[in-house]
Structure formats: structure tokens, C-alpha cells
Amino acid sequence: MGRNRFKIKIFTFTILIVGVFASRPLIGQVFNPWGPPPNDKDINASLFRKIANYFSAEVAVGYGSTRYRQNLDEFQIYSNSNDLYLLGQDSLGGPVGISNWLNRPFTTDTINTSSAILYQSNFNESEQNGNYVIDSLEKRLVGGGNAIPVHLKIHFNYWRLRIGAGATFEINSKANLRLKGFPNYIAEYESDFSRFYTRKYYLTAGVHYFDFWDFSYFADIEYGNFRLSESAFPGGNVSTNNYWNISFPIEKNFSEYFRLVMRPSVDLKSINTFLPTGQSIKTNMWNLQFQVGVRVSFPLFKKCPISNCEAQKEHHHIDKKYRGQPIYKWQNPKVGENDPYNLNEKREAFPFLKRK
């Protein structure tokens, strides 16, 4: 009897051992295709991608309006039917007229002011034909031109702060200026160039201060230097200063990596023009701009390489982690592979028209 019990125990133990070893191949083949192997640790992005994910690049194009402003109170101004001149004296004390003083000033001694009318603000209609000398009153030369700016910025983003650098290239139109508050029979100032180019290089910093639905609101500031076309603004005649730019961009978030940027801004810059008489004139060249572009961040994970994979969120395949959506689509962590529509499609104007 005891021998039979011993045989039964041996048989049972043998069956258990054989069952365990026989089932090992089956256990090795059982795994979740949407997750890591059993007991595997969480799969993280590489160090390079973790660092690169803090950076973003922005490119945009737009329209700008440049506003010029000069204070000419210290000058006498001569106006004929076609042109404006600043009045000065040559090295011998003789009267000269200074023309084209915005960017490429030169003098002429053919101006005769002896027959000119001293301008008064209360002229009547009969006095509106002739040449005028403007000696008193506030003299502000103002006007504008157009610009097409294109910029590229690189940002380092941390929490709600960002710092970076950038470059902007602008195509600018000619400048048309006139004396503010003076009547139409006083001549206008027209630049001698039809267009010129501006290059700007700068550092930038900003803060992300508000979110509403898919929109993010920022306040940015730029500080740098700018250069004007040498052909239009010769360096021997014109010097530039560093400039500031203040902007309040609004970003439409298509995904955590891809955003549409709408950037209204104002440039605060000026130039100094040196006159042949030894004097100089400061010109404020403020520029109001509106630009539209995109900002792209470096993705933390590669896009899933399986063409028929329907996962819309971050997911695992064996020992790798991937994002489920292209870089320009929102990846909602609450949407899984069984949901036929991603978050963007649910936000369309008429989602009920989509075929289920």
C-alpha cells in the first residue's frame, strides 16, 4: 500500500513537471501587441529626444506698415511747387538747400529765398501759389511705407517661459512723407528709392500667460540690431541703432508639436542721418506688423511605422514606444485605438456629417 502511494506521488510530480515545461513556449508567445512584454519597465524616449523636445522653430510671413517721423524744429524749410529743402549754410556762410535728407542728403546752391513767402498758418486762398519759407510752428515730417517681413525663430521652451534667437528679412517700399498739419500746397517729401531691404538679428524672450480652448496666448519681446540696404541707406550717411520689438502672438494648437501662429507686433527703431552741414537728423522708423506662420516642436517619440495601426495615442510595440498621430494632429491621451475619430475631427463644425 505504501509503495502504491509513493508511485502515485512520483506520477503526479512527473505530470506537473512535464506540464510546466510543455507550457513554456505558449507562455513566451503570450503578450499584449499594444504594450511592452510582461514585467518590462516603462519605455522612455532617448536622451537626445528628451532634450530636443524643449526646442521649437517658428517661420512666418506677413505685412507691415512703416511709420517715419522726424522733428525738424531746428531747421528752416523751403517749399516750392515740387520739392522740400532744408535750409542751411555752406562753409563760407552762403545759403544752401539740403535735399533727400532721409537717406542720401546732398546740397544745392540754386535756391533763391529772397522772393519766397514766409509761411503763416492763416494764409488765404490767394496766397496758395508760390514758394514758401517755413521758419516757425511745429515741424514734424511724417509718413509711411509698406513692408513684407519673413522671419525664422528658434525657441527653448521651459514651463511657460521661452527664450531664443531669430532673424527677419523685410522688403520695404518707398517712403512718402509730408509736414504734419500743413496744407496740400506745401510740397511733400518722396524718397529717391523705390524699395529697400532690412535684415534683423535678435534675441527673444516670452511668457505663455493664458489658454482658452485650443488657443494659447503669449507676450514676446525682441532685442537686436538691424541693417538697411547699402544702396538705399549708405553707411557713410546713415547709422542705425539697436531696436526693440514687442509682440502678442496667439497660437492655435493643432497638436503638442504643431501650432498655427498669428503674431501682431511693433518694431521700435530709429536711424541717424548726417547732413553735409555737420548736423544730423534722427528718424523714428516704427513698424506695425502682422505675421502668420507655424511653430513646430521636435516630437518626443517617432510616429508608429505600422501603416495599418489605428492607435491614436502614444503606445508600445514590443520594446518601443511611438506616437499614434502625425506631427500636425492632436494626440489625445484619452483616445485609444478603438475610437475611429481623433480629437481634431470631433471639433469640426459638422461632425455629425462624418460617416460612422
C-alpha positions as CSV (number, residue, x, y, z in Angstrom):
1,M,0.0,0.0,0.0
2,G,2.8,2.4,0.9
3,R,4.6,1.5,-2.3
4,N,1.5,2.4,-4.4
5,R,1.2,5.8,-2.7
6,F,4.8,6.5,-3.5
7,K,4.2,5.6,-7.1
8,I,1.2,8.0,-7.2
9,K,3.2,10.9,-5.8
10,I,6.0,10.2,-8.4
11,F,3.5,10.2,-11.2
12,T,1.8,13.3,-10.1
13,F,5.1,15.2,-9.7
14,T,6.2,14.0,-13.2
15,I,2.9,15.2,-14.7
16,L,3.4,18.6,-13.1
17,I,7.0,19.0,-14.3
18,V,6.1,17.9,-17.8
19,G,3.1,20.4,-17.9
20,V,5.3,23.3,-16.8
21,F,8.0,22.7,-19.4
22,A,5.4,22.0,-22.1
23,S,3.6,25.2,-21.4
24,R,6.7,27.4,-21.5
25,P,6.6,28.1,-25.3
26,L,3.0,29.1,-25.0
27,I,3.7,31.5,-22.2
28,G,6.5,33.0,-24.1
29,Q,4.2,33.8,-27.0
30,V,1.5,35.5,-24.9
31,F,2.0,39.3,-24.9
32,N,0.0,42.4,-25.5
33,P,0.7,43.7,-29.0
34,W,-0.1,47.3,-27.8
35,G,2.2,47.1,-24.8
36,P,5.6,46.0,-23.6
37,P,6.5,42.4,-22.8
38,P,5.2,41.3,-19.4
39,N,7.1,42.7,-16.4
40,D,9.1,45.1,-18.7
41,K,9.8,48.6,-17.3
42,D,8.2,51.7,-18.9
43,I,9.9,52.6,-22.1
44,N,11.3,56.1,-22.2
45,A,12.4,58.4,-25.1
46,S,16.1,58.7,-25.8
47,L,18.1,61.5,-24.1
48,F,18.5,63.3,-27.4
49,R,14.8,63.4,-28.0
50,K,14.1,64.5,-24.4
51,I,16.5,67.5,-24.9
52,A,15.3,68.3,-28.4
53,N,11.7,68.2,-27.3
54,Y,12.3,71.5,-25.4
55,F,13.1,73.3,-28.6
56,S,10.8,74.7,-31.3
57,A,11.2,76.5,-34.6
58,E,8.9,79.2,-36.0
59,V,8.6,80.5,-39.5
60,A,6.2,83.2,-40.6
61,V,5.4,85.8,-43.3
62,G,3.2,88.9,-43.2
63,Y,2.6,92.5,-43.8
64,G,4.0,95.6,-42.2
65,S,3.4,99.4,-42.3
66,T,6.5,101.5,-41.5
67,R,5.8,104.9,-39.9
68,Y,8.5,107.6,-40.3
69,R,8.7,110.6,-38.1
70,Q,11.3,113.5,-37.9
71,N,11.5,116.5,-35.7
72,L,12.6,119.4,-37.9
73,D,12.0,122.3,-35.5
74,E,15.6,123.4,-35.6
75,F,15.6,123.8,-39.4
76,Q,14.1,126.4,-41.8
77,I,12.2,124.6,-44.6
78,Y,11.9,125.8,-48.1
79,S,8.9,124.6,-50.2
80,N,8.4,125.1,-53.9
81,S,5.8,123.5,-56.2
82,N,7.6,120.2,-56.3
83,D,10.2,119.7,-53.5
84,L,11.1,120.4,-49.9
85,Y,14.5,121.6,-48.9
86,L,16.2,122.1,-45.5
87,L,17.9,125.5,-45.4
88,G,21.5,125.7,-44.2
89,Q,24.8,127.4,-44.8
90,D,27.9,126.2,-46.6
91,S,31.4,126.6,-45.2
92,L,31.5,130.2,-46.4
93,G,28.3,131.1,-44.8
94,G,26.3,131.1,-48.0
95,P,22.7,129.8,-48.1
96,V,22.3,126.2,-49.4
97,G,19.3,123.8,-49.7
98,I,19.6,120.2,-48.5
99,S,17.6,117.7,-50.4
100,N,16.9,114.0,-49.9
101,W,17.9,114.2,-46.2
102,L,16.3,110.9,-45.2
103,N,19.0,108.7,-46.6
104,R,21.3,110.3,-49.1
105,P,21.5,114.1,-48.4
106,F,23.1,116.5,-50.9
107,T,23.2,120.3,-51.2
108,T,22.2,122.7,-53.9
109,D,23.0,126.5,-54.0
110,T,20.5,127.4,-56.7
111,I,17.7,128.2,-54.2
112,N,16.7,131.8,-54.1
113,T,14.7,132.5,-50.9
114,S,14.5,136.3,-51.4
115,S,11.2,136.1,-53.2
116,A,9.7,133.3,-51.1
117,I,6.7,133.9,-48.8
118,L,7.2,133.5,-45.1
119,Y,4.6,130.8,-44.3
120,Q,1.8,131.8,-41.8
121,S,-0.9,129.4,-40.6
122,N,-3.6,131.9,-41.6
123,F,-2.9,132.2,-45.3
124,N,-6.0,132.9,-47.5
125,E,-6.8,131.3,-50.9
126,S,-5.0,134.0,-52.9
127,E,-1.6,133.1,-51.3
128,Q,-1.6,129.4,-52.1
129,N,0.6,129.6,-55.2
130,G,4.3,130.3,-54.8
131,N,7.4,129.4,-52.8
132,Y,7.4,129.4,-49.0
133,V,9.9,129.5,-46.2
134,I,8.7,127.8,-43.0
135,D,10.6,129.2,-40.0
136,S,8.2,128.9,-37.1
137,L,5.5,126.5,-35.9
138,E,6.0,122.8,-35.0
139,K,7.5,121.0,-38.0
140,R,7.0,117.2,-37.9
141,L,7.7,115.3,-41.1
142,V,5.6,112.1,-41.0
143,G,4.6,109.4,-43.5
144,G,4.9,105.8,-44.2
145,G,5.7,102.9,-46.5
146,N,4.9,99.2,-46.7
147,A,6.9,96.1,-45.8
148,I,6.7,92.3,-46.3
149,P,8.6,90.6,-43.4
150,V,9.7,86.9,-43.2
151,H,11.2,85.6,-40.0
152,L,12.7,82.4,-38.5
153,K,12.9,81.9,-34.7
154,I,14.4,79.2,-32.6
155,H,12.9,78.9,-29.0
156,F,13.9,76.9,-25.9
157,N,10.7,76.3,-24.1
158,Y,10.5,75.5,-20.3
159,W,7.2,75.5,-18.4
160,R,5.5,78.8,-19.5
161,L,8.7,80.6,-20.4
162,R,10.8,80.6,-23.6
163,I,14.0,82.2,-24.8
164,G,15.6,82.1,-28.2
165,A,17.1,83.9,-31.2
166,G,15.9,84.8,-34.7
167,A,16.4,86.6,-38.0
168,T,13.9,88.6,-40.0
169,F,14.2,89.7,-43.7
170,E,12.0,92.6,-44.9
171,I,11.2,94.0,-48.3
172,N,10.3,97.7,-47.8
173,S,8.6,100.1,-50.3
174,K,9.4,103.8,-50.9
175,A,8.7,106.4,-48.2
176,N,6.2,109.2,-48.8
177,L,6.3,111.9,-46.2
178,R,4.7,115.3,-45.5
179,L,4.7,118.0,-42.9
180,K,2.0,117.2,-40.3
181,G,-0.7,119.8,-40.1
182,F,0.3,121.8,-43.2
183,P,-1.9,122.3,-46.2
184,N,-1.6,120.4,-49.5
185,Y,0.1,123.3,-51.3
186,I,3.2,122.7,-49.2
187,A,5.3,120.1,-51.1
188,E,5.7,116.5,-50.0
189,Y,8.9,114.6,-49.4
190,E,9.4,111.5,-51.6
191,S,12.4,109.1,-51.1
192,D,14.8,108.5,-54.0
193,F,14.5,104.7,-53.7
194,S,11.6,102.5,-54.9
195,R,12.4,99.8,-52.4
196,F,15.0,98.7,-49.9
197,Y,15.7,95.6,-47.7
198,T,16.0,95.3,-43.9
199,R,17.8,92.5,-42.1
200,K,17.3,92.0,-38.4
201,Y,19.1,89.7,-35.9
202,Y,18.0,89.4,-32.4
203,L,17.4,87.6,-29.1
204,T,13.9,87.0,-27.9
205,A,12.1,86.0,-24.7
206,G,8.5,85.4,-24.0
207,V,5.9,84.1,-21.5
208,H,2.8,81.9,-22.1
209,Y,0.2,83.7,-19.9
210,F,-3.2,82.3,-20.9
211,D,-5.0,79.4,-22.6
212,F,-8.5,79.2,-24.0
213,W,-9.8,76.0,-25.7
214,D,-7.2,75.3,-28.5
215,F,-5.6,78.8,-28.3
216,S,-2.5,79.9,-26.3
217,Y,-1.6,83.5,-25.7
218,F,1.9,84.8,-25.4
219,A,3.8,88.1,-24.8
220,D,7.2,88.2,-26.5
221,I,10.0,90.8,-26.7
222,E,12.9,91.0,-29.1
223,Y,16.2,93.0,-28.8
224,G,18.8,93.1,-31.6
225,N,20.2,95.1,-34.4
226,F,19.1,95.8,-38.0
227,R,20.8,96.7,-41.2
228,L,19.4,98.6,-44.2
229,S,20.3,98.2,-47.9
230,E,23.6,99.9,-48.5
231,S,22.3,101.1,-51.9
232,A,19.4,103.0,-50.3
233,F,21.0,103.9,-47.0
234,P,24.8,104.3,-47.4
235,G,26.7,103.6,-44.2
236,G,28.6,106.8,-44.6
237,N,25.4,108.8,-44.4
238,V,23.2,106.8,-42.1
239,S,23.8,105.0,-38.8
240,T,21.5,102.5,-37.2
241,N,20.7,101.7,-33.5
242,N,19.6,98.6,-31.7
243,Y,15.9,98.0,-31.8
244,W,13.1,96.6,-29.7
245,N,10.1,94.5,-30.9
246,I,7.0,93.8,-28.7
247,S,4.5,91.2,-29.9
248,F,1.5,89.4,-28.5
249,P,1.3,86.1,-30.6
250,I,-1.8,83.9,-30.5
251,E,-1.2,80.2,-31.3
252,K,-3.8,77.7,-32.5
253,N,-2.7,74.3,-31.2
254,F,-3.2,71.6,-33.7
255,S,-1.1,69.2,-31.6
256,E,1.5,69.4,-28.9
257,Y,4.1,69.6,-31.7
258,F,2.4,71.8,-34.4
259,R,0.8,75.3,-34.0
260,L,-0.5,78.0,-36.2
261,V,0.9,81.4,-35.1
262,M,-0.7,84.8,-35.5
263,R,1.8,87.4,-34.4
264,P,0.9,91.2,-34.2
265,S,3.9,93.2,-33.3
266,V,5.5,96.7,-33.3
267,D,9.2,97.5,-34.1
268,L,10.7,100.4,-32.2
269,K,13.8,101.5,-34.1
270,S,15.5,104.7,-35.5
271,I,18.3,105.9,-37.7
272,N,20.5,109.0,-37.7
273,T,21.3,110.8,-41.0
274,F,24.4,113.0,-41.2
275,L,24.0,116.2,-43.2
276,P,26.7,117.9,-45.3
277,T,26.4,120.9,-43.0
278,G,27.6,118.9,-40.0
279,Q,24.2,118.4,-38.4
280,S,22.3,115.2,-38.1
281,I,18.6,114.2,-38.1
282,K,17.0,111.3,-36.2
283,T,14.2,109.4,-37.9
284,N,11.9,107.1,-36.0
285,M,11.0,104.1,-38.2
286,W,8.3,102.3,-36.2
287,N,6.9,99.3,-37.9
288,L,3.5,97.8,-37.3
289,Q,3.3,94.1,-38.4
290,F,1.0,91.2,-38.6
291,Q,2.5,87.8,-39.5
292,V,1.1,84.3,-39.9
293,G,3.1,81.1,-39.7
294,V,3.7,77.9,-37.9
295,R,5.7,76.7,-34.9
296,V,6.9,73.1,-34.8
297,S,8.4,71.3,-31.8
298,F,10.7,68.3,-32.0
299,P,8.5,65.2,-31.2
300,L,9.3,63.1,-28.2
301,F,8.6,59.8,-30.0
302,K,8.7,58.7,-33.6
303,K,5.5,58.1,-35.5
304,C,4.3,54.5,-35.5
305,P,5.8,52.7,-38.5
306,I,2.9,50.2,-38.8
307,S,0.7,51.6,-41.6
308,N,-2.5,49.8,-40.5
309,C,-2.0,50.6,-36.8
310,E,-5.1,52.5,-35.6
311,A,-3.7,53.7,-32.3
312,Q,-4.2,57.4,-31.9
313,K,-2.3,57.9,-28.7
314,E,1.2,57.1,-27.5
315,H,1.6,53.3,-27.4
316,H,4.0,50.4,-27.3
317,H,5.1,47.8,-29.8
318,I,7.2,45.1,-28.1
319,D,10.1,47.2,-26.8
320,K,9.5,50.5,-28.5
321,K,7.2,53.5,-27.8
322,Y,5.6,55.5,-30.6
323,R,3.2,58.4,-31.1
324,G,0.0,57.5,-32.9
325,Q,-0.7,60.7,-34.9
326,P,1.2,62.7,-37.5
327,I,3.0,65.7,-36.1
328,Y,0.2,68.1,-37.2
329,K,-2.7,66.2,-35.5
330,W,-3.7,66.3,-31.8
331,Q,-2.9,63.1,-29.9
332,N,-5.5,62.9,-27.1
333,P,-4.3,60.7,-24.3
334,K,-7.9,59.7,-23.6
335,V,-8.5,58.4,-27.1
336,G,-7.5,54.8,-27.8
337,E,-7.0,52.7,-30.9
338,N,-10.7,51.7,-30.9
339,D,-12.0,55.3,-31.3
340,P,-12.5,56.0,-35.0
341,Y,-12.1,59.8,-34.8
342,N,-9.3,61.8,-33.2
343,L,-9.8,65.0,-31.2
344,N,-9.4,67.3,-34.2
345,E,-12.2,65.5,-36.2
346,K,-14.5,65.8,-33.2
347,R,-14.0,69.6,-33.2
348,E,-15.1,70.0,-36.8
349,A,-18.1,72.3,-37.5
350,F,-20.4,69.5,-38.6
351,P,-19.0,66.2,-37.1
352,F,-22.4,64.5,-37.4
353,L,-22.0,64.5,-41.2
354,K,-19.0,62.2,-40.9
355,R,-19.8,58.6,-41.8
356,K,-19.6,56.3,-38.8
